[in-house]
């Protein structure tokens, strides 16, 4: 990565005061701050990782920030997506992020891309930036960001989070490894639960996002040792960090073009939690409500979520049998006994875990029907009194 051209960059008196704590650092100084002002960083996603990333890059004085996101702010985001506030619920995340960035640093140029990053637009969007920060939460977009960065020779500052654990590194920097050296192939659909289903402690993305921001600042200013070639693993419960070495795989296929990443990852563009649902029979929540109102005694509705989720909200009449008890075989005979002489319906939060449960039950000769959209759809379409989470 070439250092940004600072020949025409000047700091205003306000910027000298604003960034004075940088200017007195010998490692940064006036030249480093000018590099930050001359630099451009694209952040893909304004969620848990993108929030601290953007906040700290703006505060550090990065002159141009690009934001790619097409989502709107939801109440459930506010536990960890700290760039957004309650007054922005229901409004575009990129607009919320821009407003907050300009409050922090009015000298920052903020460019917005209210769209999904795709194989059709990724190269055009990414080409105009020095560095890309990956704040995404799904495998198709991670592979897309990686491959576009490889094709354009852009550093890719990567982070990911789940429950209490996170990881960060720098891909595609000065001959170092890229994402395909860490994950040559995507995991099977549904193998890795999303944060929407598995949960995440709110402070975790703040820690990993700030590590990503730190790496971006170091790359821009040319100081320190980057995480390229090292995967930093963080465990919040143990409050521990450890490293794994990453090396380029000499046998890894050459990336020559962008591909269909939904197909590559086997998700077919389906909604979160629905990747496995195509392999089992399904029913809508509206049709399920009609059946329940008719003859509830003729059906069994099994809830395969975790007990903590059932403490938040339940569909009346459902029986809690967590997925892990079904997949381990512990609850197979219990379900068989409960479903004897009845039609079995299974639900979770979004539909993914219930589909997995039906696949596991099917191996033991127990057939059932998956509830599309799970309790989340029930809350939206049948009974708004059931809390969403």
C-alpha positions as CSV (number, residue, x, y, z in Angstrom):
1,X,0.0,0.0,0.0
2,X,1.4,3.3,-1.0
3,X,1.2,6.1,1.6
4,X,-1.4,8.8,0.7
5,X,-0.1,11.8,-1.1
6,X,0.1,14.7,1.4
7,X,1.8,17.3,-0.8
8,X,-1.4,19.4,-1.0
9,X,-2.8,18.6,2.4
10,X,-3.0,21.3,5.1
11,X,-4.4,21.2,8.6
12,X,-6.7,24.0,9.6
13,X,-6.2,25.7,13.0
14,X,-9.3,23.8,14.2
15,X,-7.8,20.5,13.0
16,X,-4.5,21.3,14.8
17,X,-6.3,21.6,18.0
18,X,-8.7,18.7,17.3
19,X,-5.8,16.3,16.6
20,X,-3.2,17.7,18.9
21,X,-2.8,14.5,20.8
22,X,-1.8,12.8,17.6
23,X,0.5,15.6,16.5
24,X,2.6,15.3,19.7
25,X,3.1,11.6,19.1
26,X,6.5,11.1,17.4
27,X,5.1,8.1,15.5
28,X,2.3,10.2,14.0
29,X,3.1,13.9,14.1
30,X,2.1,16.4,11.4
31,X,3.0,14.1,8.5
32,X,1.0,11.1,9.9
33,X,-2.0,13.3,10.5
34,X,-1.8,14.6,7.0
35,X,-1.8,11.0,5.8
36,X,-4.9,10.3,7.8
37,X,-6.6,13.4,6.2
38,X,-5.5,12.3,2.7
39,X,-6.7,8.7,3.2
40,X,-9.9,7.1,2.2
41,X,-11.5,4.1,3.9
42,X,-14.5,2.1,2.9
43,X,-16.5,0.4,5.6
44,X,-18.8,-2.4,4.5
45,X,-21.6,-2.5,7.1
46,X,-22.7,-0.1,9.8
47,X,-23.6,-2.7,12.4
48,X,-21.8,-4.0,15.5
49,X,-18.3,-3.8,13.9
50,X,-18.9,-0.9,11.6
51,X,-20.2,1.4,14.4
52,X,-16.9,1.6,16.4
53,X,-14.9,1.4,13.2
54,X,-16.5,4.5,11.8
55,X,-16.6,6.4,15.1
56,X,-12.9,6.0,15.7
57,X,-11.7,6.5,12.1
58,X,-13.7,9.7,12.0
59,X,-12.3,10.8,15.3
60,X,-8.8,9.9,14.2
61,X,-9.1,12.3,11.3
62,X,-9.5,10.1,8.2
63,X,-10.4,12.5,5.5
64,X,-12.9,10.4,3.5
65,X,-15.1,7.6,4.7
66,X,-17.3,5.4,2.5
67,X,-20.2,3.4,4.0
68,X,-22.0,0.5,2.3
69,X,-25.3,-0.6,3.9
70,X,-28.9,-0.9,2.9
71,X,-30.5,-1.7,6.3
72,X,-32.5,0.5,8.7
73,X,-31.9,1.0,12.4
74,X,-33.9,-1.4,14.6
75,X,-34.4,-1.3,18.3
76,X,-32.5,-4.6,18.6
77,X,-29.4,-2.9,17.1
78,X,-28.9,-0.4,19.8
79,X,-27.4,-2.9,22.3
80,X,-24.2,-2.9,20.3
81,X,-24.4,-0.7,17.3
82,X,-23.3,2.4,19.1
83,X,-23.2,4.8,16.2
84,X,-27.0,4.8,16.1
85,X,-29.5,6.2,18.5
86,X,-33.2,5.7,19.4
87,X,-34.3,8.7,17.3
88,X,-33.0,7.0,14.2
89,X,-35.0,3.8,14.6
90,X,-36.7,3.0,11.3
91,X,-34.4,5.2,9.3
92,X,-31.4,4.2,7.1
93,X,-28.3,3.2,9.0
94,X,-26.0,5.0,6.6
95,X,-27.8,8.3,7.2
96,X,-27.6,7.8,11.0
97,X,-23.9,7.0,10.7
98,X,-23.2,10.0,8.6
99,X,-24.9,12.3,11.0
100,X,-22.9,11.0,14.0
101,X,-19.6,11.0,12.0
102,X,-20.1,14.7,11.2
103,X,-20.8,15.5,14.8
104,X,-17.4,13.9,15.7
105,X,-15.4,15.3,12.8
106,X,-17.1,17.9,10.5
107,X,-13.9,17.9,8.3
108,X,-14.6,14.3,7.2
109,X,-16.1,13.6,3.8
110,X,-18.7,10.9,4.1
111,X,-19.9,9.0,0.9
112,X,-22.9,6.8,1.2
113,X,-23.8,3.7,-0.8
114,X,-27.3,2.6,0.2
115,X,-27.1,-0.7,-1.6
116,X,-26.1,-4.3,-1.1
117,X,-22.5,-4.9,-2.1
118,X,-22.7,-7.3,-5.1
119,X,-20.5,-8.8,-7.8
120,X,-21.9,-6.1,-10.1
121,X,-20.9,-3.1,-8.1
122,X,-18.2,-4.2,-5.7
123,X,-15.2,-3.4,-7.9
124,X,-16.5,0.1,-8.9
125,X,-17.2,1.0,-5.3
126,X,-14.0,-0.4,-3.7
127,X,-11.7,1.0,-6.4
128,X,-11.9,4.5,-5.1
129,X,-10.6,3.7,-1.6
130,X,-7.2,3.0,-0.1
131,X,-8.4,0.5,2.5
132,X,-11.5,-1.6,3.0
133,X,-12.8,-2.6,6.5
134,X,-15.1,-5.6,6.5
135,X,-17.9,-5.1,9.1
136,X,-20.2,-7.7,7.6
137,X,-21.8,-10.7,9.3
138,X,-22.3,-13.2,6.4
139,X,-20.1,-15.5,4.4
140,X,-21.2,-14.5,0.9
141,X,-20.3,-10.8,1.5
142,X,-17.0,-11.7,3.2
143,X,-15.8,-13.7,0.2
144,X,-17.0,-10.9,-2.1
145,X,-15.1,-8.2,-0.2
146,X,-12.0,-10.4,-0.1
147,X,-12.0,-11.3,-3.8
148,X,-12.6,-7.7,-4.8
149,X,-9.8,-6.5,-2.6
150,X,-7.5,-9.1,-4.1
151,X,-8.4,-8.1,-7.7
152,X,-7.9,-4.4,-6.8
153,X,-4.9,-4.9,-4.5
154,X,-6.5,-3.3,-1.6
155,X,-5.8,-4.1,2.1
156,X,-8.8,-5.8,3.8
157,X,-9.1,-5.1,7.5
158,X,-11.2,-8.1,8.8
159,X,-13.2,-8.7,11.9
160,X,-15.9,-11.1,13.0
161,X,-17.8,-11.7,16.2
162,X,-20.1,-14.4,17.8
163,X,-21.5,-14.6,21.3
164,X,-18.4,-13.9,23.5
165,X,-15.6,-14.4,20.9
166,X,-14.1,-12.3,18.1
167,X,-11.3,-12.3,15.7
168,X,-9.4,-9.8,13.6
169,X,-6.6,-9.7,11.0
170,X,-5.5,-7.8,8.0
171,X,-5.8,-9.6,4.6
172,X,-4.2,-8.9,1.3
173,X,-1.4,-6.6,2.6
174,X,2.1,-6.7,1.1
175,X,1.8,-10.3,-0.1
176,X,0.2,-11.6,3.0
177,X,-2.7,-14.1,3.2
178,X,-6.3,-13.3,2.2
179,X,-9.6,-14.6,3.5
180,X,-9.4,-17.7,1.4
181,X,-6.3,-18.8,3.1
182,X,-8.3,-18.8,6.4
183,X,-11.4,-20.3,4.9
184,X,-10.8,-22.0,1.5
185,X,-14.4,-23.1,1.4
186,X,-17.5,-21.7,3.2
187,X,-19.0,-23.8,5.9
188,X,-22.3,-25.6,5.1
189,X,-25.3,-23.3,5.3
190,X,-26.7,-23.1,8.8
191,X,-23.5,-24.6,10.4
192,X,-22.6,-21.2,11.9
193,X,-25.6,-19.5,13.5
194,X,-26.0,-15.8,13.0
195,X,-25.8,-13.3,15.9
196,X,-29.6,-13.0,15.5
197,X,-29.9,-16.6,16.5
198,X,-26.8,-17.2,18.7
199,X,-26.6,-13.8,20.3
200,X,-23.6,-11.5,21.0
201,X,-22.6,-9.6,24.1
202,X,-22.9,-5.9,23.3
203,X,-19.3,-4.9,24.1
204,X,-17.7,-7.5,21.9
205,X,-18.1,-5.8,18.6
206,X,-16.8,-2.6,20.2
207,X,-13.5,-4.4,21.1
208,X,-13.0,-6.0,17.7
209,X,-14.2,-3.0,15.7
210,X,-11.7,-0.8,17.6
211,X,-8.9,-3.3,16.8
212,X,-9.9,-3.0,13.1
213,X,-9.8,0.8,13.4
214,X,-6.4,0.6,15.0
215,X,-5.1,-1.5,12.2
216,X,-6.4,0.9,9.6
217,X,-4.8,3.9,11.3
218,X,-1.5,2.0,11.4
219,X,-1.7,1.1,7.7
220,X,-2.4,4.7,6.7
221,X,0.4,6.2,8.9
222,X,2.9,3.4,8.2
223,X,3.6,2.8,11.9
224,X,3.8,-0.4,14.0
225,X,3.4,-4.0,12.9
226,X,0.1,-5.0,11.2
227,X,-1.9,-8.1,11.9
228,X,-1.2,-9.4,8.4
229,X,-0.2,-13.0,8.8
230,X,-1.6,-13.2,12.3
231,X,-5.2,-14.0,13.3
232,X,-6.0,-12.3,16.7
233,X,-8.5,-14.3,18.7
234,X,-10.3,-12.7,21.6
235,X,-12.4,-14.4,24.3
236,X,-14.4,-12.0,26.4
237,X,-15.4,-14.5,29.1
238,X,-11.8,-15.4,29.8
239,X,-10.6,-11.9,28.9
240,X,-7.8,-13.4,26.9
241,X,-6.1,-12.9,23.5
242,X,-4.2,-15.4,21.5
243,X,-2.7,-15.5,18.0
244,X,-2.7,-18.0,15.1
245,X,-0.2,-17.7,12.3
246,X,-1.7,-17.3,8.8
247,X,0.3,-17.9,5.6
248,X,-0.7,-17.8,2.0
249,X,-1.5,-21.2,0.5
250,X,0.7,-21.7,-2.5
251,X,-1.9,-24.1,-3.9
252,X,-4.9,-21.8,-3.5
253,X,-6.6,-21.1,-6.8
254,X,-5.9,-17.7,-8.3
255,X,-8.8,-15.3,-8.0
256,X,-9.5,-14.1,-11.5
257,X,-13.0,-12.6,-11.3
258,X,-16.0,-12.1,-9.0
259,X,-18.6,-14.9,-8.9
260,X,-22.1,-15.6,-7.6
261,X,-21.3,-15.7,-3.9
262,X,-24.8,-16.7,-2.7
263,X,-24.4,-19.8,-4.9
264,X,-20.8,-20.3,-3.8
265,X,-21.9,-20.3,-0.1
266,X,-25.0,-22.4,-0.8
267,X,-27.5,-19.9,0.6
268,X,-29.3,-19.0,-2.6
269,X,-30.1,-15.5,-1.4
270,X,-32.5,-16.8,1.3
271,X,-33.3,-14.8,4.4
272,X,-31.3,-15.3,7.6
273,X,-32.2,-18.6,9.3
274,X,-33.9,-20.0,6.2
275,X,-31.0,-21.7,4.4
276,X,-32.0,-25.2,5.4
277,X,-35.8,-24.7,5.1
278,X,-36.0,-25.8,1.5
279,X,-35.4,-29.4,2.5
280,X,-38.4,-29.8,4.8
281,X,-42.2,-29.2,4.5
282,X,-43.3,-25.7,5.7
283,X,-46.3,-23.9,6.9
284,X,-46.9,-20.1,7.2
285,X,-47.7,-18.6,10.6
286,X,-51.1,-17.5,9.4
287,X,-52.0,-21.1,8.4
288,X,-50.6,-22.4,11.7
289,X,-52.8,-19.9,13.6
290,X,-55.9,-21.2,11.7
291,X,-55.0,-24.8,12.7
292,X,-54.4,-23.9,16.3
293,X,-57.7,-22.0,16.5
294,X,-59.4,-25.1,15.0
295,X,-58.2,-28.2,16.8
296,X,-55.1,-27.6,18.9
297,X,-55.5,-31.1,20.4
298,X,-54.7,-32.6,17.0
299,X,-51.3,-31.0,16.7
300,X,-48.0,-30.7,18.6
301,X,-46.0,-27.4,18.3
302,X,-42.4,-27.9,19.4
303,X,-40.2,-24.9,20.1
304,X,-36.5,-25.8,19.6
305,X,-35.1,-22.5,20.8
306,X,-32.9,-22.1,23.9
307,X,-34.6,-21.7,27.3
308,X,-33.3,-18.1,27.6
309,X,-35.3,-17.3,24.4
310,X,-38.4,-18.9,25.7
311,X,-38.1,-16.6,28.7
312,X,-38.6,-13.6,26.3
313,X,-41.5,-14.9,24.3
314,X,-43.5,-18.0,23.4
315,X,-46.2,-19.1,21.0
316,X,-49.0,-20.2,23.3
317,X,-49.4,-24.0,23.5
318,X,-45.9,-24.8,22.3
319,X,-43.6,-27.3,24.0
320,X,-40.0,-26.4,24.5
321,X,-37.5,-29.0,23.3
322,X,-34.1,-27.3,22.6
323,X,-32.3,-28.2,19.4
324,X,-29.2,-29.4,21.1
325,X,-31.3,-32.1,22.9
326,X,-32.7,-33.2,19.6
327,X,-29.4,-33.3,17.7
328,X,-27.7,-35.2,20.5
329,X,-30.6,-37.8,20.5
330,X,-31.5,-37.1,24.1
331,X,-35.0,-35.9,23.3
332,X,-35.9,-38.1,20.3
333,X,-38.1,-40.5,22.2
334,X,-39.7,-37.6,24.2
335,X,-40.7,-36.0,20.9
336,X,-41.9,-39.3,19.5
337,X,-44.1,-39.8,22.5
338,X,-45.5,-36.3,22.5
339,X,-46.2,-36.4,18.8
340,X,-48.0,-39.8,18.8
341,X,-51.2,-39.5,16.9
342,X,-50.7,-35.8,16.2
343,X,-49.3,-33.6,13.4
344,X,-45.9,-32.3,14.4
345,X,-45.0,-28.6,13.8
346,X,-41.6,-27.2,14.8
347,X,-40.5,-23.6,15.2
348,X,-37.6,-21.5,16.3
349,X,-36.8,-17.8,16.0
350,X,-36.4,-17.5,12.2
351,X,-36.9,-21.0,10.8
352,X,-33.3,-22.3,10.4
353,X,-32.9,-24.2,13.7
354,X,-36.4,-25.7,13.4
355,X,-35.5,-27.0,9.9
356,X,-32.3,-28.6,11.3
357,X,-34.4,-30.2,14.1
358,X,-36.8,-31.7,11.5
359,X,-33.9,-33.1,9.6
360,X,-32.5,-34.7,12.8
361,X,-35.9,-36.1,13.7
362,X,-36.4,-37.4,10.2
363,X,-33.4,-39.7,10.7
364,X,-35.4,-41.4,13.4
365,X,-38.6,-41.7,11.4
366,X,-40.3,-38.7,12.9
367,X,-41.9,-36.4,10.3
368,X,-43.1,-32.8,10.9
369,X,-43.6,-29.4,9.3
370,X,-41.4,-26.3,9.7
371,X,-43.0,-23.0,10.7
372,X,-41.7,-20.4,8.2
373,X,-40.1,-17.4,9.9
374,X,-40.6,-18.8,13.3
375,X,-41.7,-16.8,16.3
376,X,-40.4,-13.6,14.7
377,X,-43.0,-14.0,11.9
378,X,-45.6,-14.9,14.4
379,X,-44.9,-11.6,16.3
380,X,-45.2,-9.6,13.1
381,X,-48.1,-11.3,11.3
382,X,-50.2,-13.0,14.0
383,X,-49.8,-11.6,17.5
384,X,-47.9,-8.3,17.9
385,X,-48.2,-8.7,21.7
386,X,-45.5,-11.4,21.5
387,X,-42.2,-9.5,21.9
388,X,-39.7,-9.5,19.0
389,X,-36.0,-9.8,19.9
